[in-house]
Structures are given as C-alpha cells and as structure tokens.
Amino acid sequence: MAVYFFYGEEDFNIDLELDSMRSKLNPDFLSMSYQLLDAPDYQALINAIRTTPMMFGNMLIVVDAGDYFFDKKKKSWFDDGELADIEEALNNVADSLDVVFTVKIPRGENKKIDTRRKLFKILNKHNSKEFAPFVTYKPELILDWIKKRAKTKGLSIDNDAAMLMIEQIGNELRLFDEELDKLMLIAYPQKSIKKEHVEQICISTENVFNIIKSIISNDKGKALLEYKKLLDVKYPLEILSVVQTMLRQYIIVKSVSSESDVVKMAGVSPNRVFVLKRDVKNVNLRDLVRLKTNLYEAECRIKSGQSLNPEAEVEYALIR
C-alpha cells in the first residue's frame, strides 16, 4: 500500500487522518491489523516496516516518531547503514500494509523539525503532509473546518454560531469538536446549530478576563467567584485551556514590541492586538508569567492523574 509522514502542531487533524485510515480496517481483526509503536529502536522498526500481513486483510502501523527528532538524550537514533536499510524497506512495503510516521509538535513551544536530518529527507519522500494550526486572523478557514466537522456529525451550523465559537475558542480544533458534541445534545432533536445554542455553553472572554484581572489586582475572592460561575457550564480543564490561551496572548503582547510579530505569534488580528494591549497596560509581565506557570502545573497534575480533585486543583492554582 503506502508510507505516510504526518507532522505539525495541529495534532487533532493528524488524529482525524489516522482515525479515517483505521476505520477502513476489518473491525473483526483490529487487534491484529493495527499497531501503534512509540519511537521503536532500529530492529523493532525495520521488523514492523517489513511486516507481511496475512489473512486479516489490510494492516496499519503508526509510528510515533517524535523522539527521533526531539529527544535530546540521543543525538542520532540510527547510523547511516541503518538509515539505508530503513529507506530500502520503506520503498518496498507490502501491498496490504500502510505505515504512518507521525511527529506531533507541541503547540506554542517554537519547536521545528530539523529538515536537514537524513531521516526527515527519507520520510519526506513518502506522502508527506504538514499539519499547521489555523491562524485566528483568517477565521474563514476555521469556519470552513467547523462546518465540515459538524457535517460529519450529521449537523449544520449557522455562520454566526460558528463565528461566535471562533471568538471564544480561537483555533483549538479539539475543543471545537468537543463543543460540537455538546451542541448536538443541546439542539436535539434539531440538527441545526444556532447562535443561541452556542451562547449556552461557550465561555466568554469577558468571564475569563474577569478572572485574570481579579487575580492580578489581588482580588482573589472575586476571581474564585467568577471561576465557580464557569464551573456550572464547564469542566476545569476546559476553563484552564481558555485561560491559558488568553494568558499566552497577554504575555506575548507584554514581551514583544513589534505589532506584526504579535499578530504572527499570538495568532490574532491587528484589531485584537489593540484590545489586548489595553487590557494589560498596567499589568506586570512577571505576574502574568507566574499565573501561567501555576496553571500549567495544575493542568499537568490533572492530566497525569495526580490530582484527585480537578476543581480544587485549578482553584488553588488561581489563588496561590
């Protein structure tokens, strides 16, 4: 069949591509026809590429190749001879085998794949596709994505409803997908999403800014009050995601002098830059960074399962 190389910061679109490929496998033999490998060593990788599927139909092997490019503990995973073997094997995969290499680049960390590496050059020859995040100053691209994603769920969505989602969420495609699932329940039995449906579940930027503003002005009581209001409609991680996004924009505005650089780095329109600058005119950059650090640590604890009470974890991060 074929070899693919998917890389970039928009991990959700990568996952959608993989889901589409996996859906074409025989569901009765999925445990044998689908493999996910995490940066395997040379021998394990070469064995996987040379796999010959038997009696179970087509086979899909997904290789998480991020460590091959970003693991600082190893300067090089493969020597020249091993790379030659890998290249030869990729050029001769079995007719019923798909091999997909993925590199999901953490968003906002300014990491880039070293395209000079031999491994990149080898993989780049095979159905290579970069998945970059949508920029929020081109909302029409995000709007088109939302409409297409809604259609896969049997939904239609009005333009003004989708634009309100973009205003509240930005360019986090995974969050859009989660919100569409909620909107489907709210709109049922209707299959059309209206603006009023979105207004019921979206966090407003005003709510989030009130939290941040209250914390920075040392009014922790008001910050917690605003946070608890949002808990009525949102899970703590969803609130964290929106707060983190806004904090990142504020930090960029406070630390970058060029407006064009702010637009590019923060993914916002020039008009939005003016609003952001106004919001944080009298705010200390150090306070913003400290708050973002606290929230990031809380997020890590929740996602890793270390926190038994996500609501309290976020609450503590907001006021400490």
N, C-alpha and C positions, 0 to 999 in steps of 0.2 A: 504494500500500500504506500505509505509515505512517512516522511520525517518532518516535524514542525518545530519551530523555535518561537515561543511567545515570551515577550519580555516587556517590562514597563511598570509604571506606578499605578495604573488602573487595574488592580488585582481582580476586581469584580467582573470586569469584561473578560479577563482571562478565564475566570471560573465559569462564566457562561459558555465560552467556547468549549471548555473541557466537558461541561455538562451535556452540550449538544452532541459531542463525539461519543460520550459514554452512553447516551440514550439510544445509539444505533447498535449497541452490542446486544447479543442474545441475553435477555434477563434471566434465563434459566441457568446460565453458566457464568454469571457476572463475577463470582468469586475467583474463577479461573481465567477469565478473559480480560480482567482489568488489574493492573498493578500500579502502585504509587511508590516510587523509590526516592529516598531523600539523599541526594548527593552521594551515590554509591561509589566505592573505590573502582579502580580500573577493571579488576576481574569481574566484579558484580555487574558493572556497566556493560562491558563487552559481551558477557553472557546474556544480558537482557536484550541487547540490540540484535544478537544472533538467534534469538528465540524463534522457533518454528511452531506456530500454533497448530494444534491437532484436534480434530473432531468437535471443537467447541465453537466453530465459526471464527469471525474476526477477533483480533485481540488489540487492546490499547495499553501501552505502557507510558506512564507520565513520570518524567524525571525532574524533581525539584533541583534545579542546577544553581540556585542562588549562592551556595557556599563555594562553588567553583570560581566565582568571581569576587566574592566579598569576604570570604573567611581569611582574616589577616594572619592566622596561625600557620597557614600553608601558603608559601609563595607561589607554588605551582602544584596542581594535583596530578598532572600527567607529564611524563617526559616525551621527547619527540617521537620515539618509537611507539609509545602507547597512543599518542595522538594520531599517528599514521594508521594504526590498527582501527581506532575509533572511526576515523574518516572512511576507511575502506568498508567497515561494517555498515555505516550509515548509508553508503551508496548501494548497499545490497540487502536491504531489509526484506523480509519475507513478504510475499504478495498479500497476505492476510493480516499483516501487522502494521499498526500505527505507533510511532514513537514520538512523544511530545516532550521537548525540553522547555521548562518554564523558569523564568527569573522574575520574581515579584520584588520590585524595588520599593523600599519604604518611602511613602509619600512625605515630601517636605524635608527630607534629610540631605538633599542635593547630592545624592549618590548617582554615579553614572557607570555603566559597564565600560570596561576598557576594551574598546573595539580593536585595539592592536593585538590582543591576545590571539594565539593560533586557534584556541577552542572557539572563540567568537567567530572567527573567519570561517571555520568549518561549519558551525551551526547556521550561520547566516546564509549559507547556500541553499538551505532547505526550508522553503515555505516560512520565511522569517517575517514576523509582524511585531511592531512596537505598539504597546497599548498605553498611550499617554492620557492623563486626566483631561477632561474638558476644562476649558478656561471659562470662568464665570462672566467675563466681559463679552462672550459670544453665547448668550443664553439660547439662541435659536438652535444651536447644536444639542444642548442639553434637552431642550423642549422636544426635539425630534426623537431623542433617545427615550424619554419618558413615554411618549405616545406609542412608540414601538413596543416598549416593555409592557405597557398597560394592555396592548393588544394581545400579547402572549398569555395574559391572564383573563382574556375574554372581556376586557374593559375598554371603554373610550374615556377620554378625559378632555375637558374644555381647556382651551388655551389659557384663560385667565386663572384656572385652577392650577395648571401646570406651572405657570409663571410664579404664582404665589409659593408653590413648593420650592422653586429655584431660589426665590428671595430668602426663604427661611433656611434651606439646607445647603445651598451652594452647589458643589459638584461632587458630593459623596453619593455615588451611584448605589452602593449597598443600602444606604439609608433611604434613597428613593424607592428601592424595591421593597423594603420593609414597610414603608408608609403606604405604598400601593396595596399591599396585602391588608392593611388596616382599613384603608379607604373602601376596599371591596366589601368588607363586613359592614361598614357604616352605611354604604349606599344600598346594600341588599334590600329588596330583590332587584333594584335597578342596576343596570350595567354601565351607567354613565356617571362619571365623577364630576361634580360641580365645585365651584369655589367655596360654597358654604360647607361642603364636606371637609375640605382641606382646613378650613378655619377651625374646625372642631378638634383637630389633632396636632396641628403644627405649633411648634414653639415660636413665638415672635422674637425678633431681635431685640425688641424693647424689653421683654422679660429678662433675656439673658444679660443685656447691658445693665439693667437694674441690679442684677446680682453682682456683676463685676464692679459697678460704680459703688455699691454699698460696701463691698469688701475693701476697696481701695480707700474709701472715706472712713473706714474703721467702724461702719455701722453694721456689725455682724448680725445683729438681731433682724434687721430688715433683709439682709442677704438670705438668711435662713427662711424667713417668711416667704420670700419670692421663690426660693428653691422648693419649699413644701407645696406651694401652689402648683408648680410644674409637675411634682410627683403625682398629682391627681390624674395627669394625662400621659406621663412619660416615664419610662424605666430610667434609672440613674445613668446607665451607660449612654443612653440617647441624649440626655441632658449634658453629660460630660462632652460628648462629641461636638455639640453645637458651641458650648462654652470654649472648648479648646480651639475650635476654628476661629472664633472671634478674637480670642486672646492672641493667636498666631498673627492675625491681621494687625492687631493693635501693636504688637511687638515690632513687626516689620515697619509699620508707619513711624514708630518712635526711633528706630535704629537706622533707617535708610533715608538718605536725603533726596535722592532723585525720584521724582514722581513716576517717571516711566519705569523705573526699577521696582517701585512699589506695586504698580499695576501688574507687572510681569510676575513678581514673586508671590504676591498675595492673591493673584487671580481675580482681581476686582476691576471695575470700571473706573475711569478718572473721576467721575462724579462721586463714586463711593469713597474714593481716597479723601476727598474734601470732608465728608461726613466723619470718617474715621479720625482724621486729624483734629477735628473739632471736639470729638468725644474724649480724646485723651490729651488734650492740650495741656492740662495741669496735672497729668499723671506721671509718676516716676516710673521709668523703664524697669528699674530694679524690682519694684512691686509687682509689675506685670509678669516678669520672668519667674519670681518666687511663686506666685499663684499658679502659673502654668506648670511649674515643676511639681508642686503639691498635687495638682490634679492628675498629672501624668503618672505619678507614683500610685495614686488611688486607682487609676484605670488599670495599671499593671497588676495590682493586688486582686482586683475584681476578676480580671480575665484569667489570671493564673489559678483562681480558686482559693487564694489565701484569705480572702475576706468572706466571712460568714454573713455579713450584713452590708450589702452594697449601698443601701440608702444612707446608713450611718457613716460608711467609709467616705462617701462624697461629702457629706455634711462636715465631717472632721477636716477634710482637705480644704474646704472653703473657709473655715474659721481659724485654722491654726497659723 
